[in-house]
């Protein structure tokens, strides 16, 4: 489960770099296998980048 503050989610939705959000700990893994998480971090970051291009309404 990923958690972040409202401002972080808004920034991601507006096109912020998801890799930086993870790197600066604004986006955190609260539940799950940390080792598996870091093994697939590239996929994760690219998935978030793709999701940031999906139109959404607040």
ABEGO torsion letter per residue (X at the ends): XBBBBAAAAAAAAAGBBAAAAAAAGABBBABEBAAAAAAAAAAAAAAAAAAAABBBBX
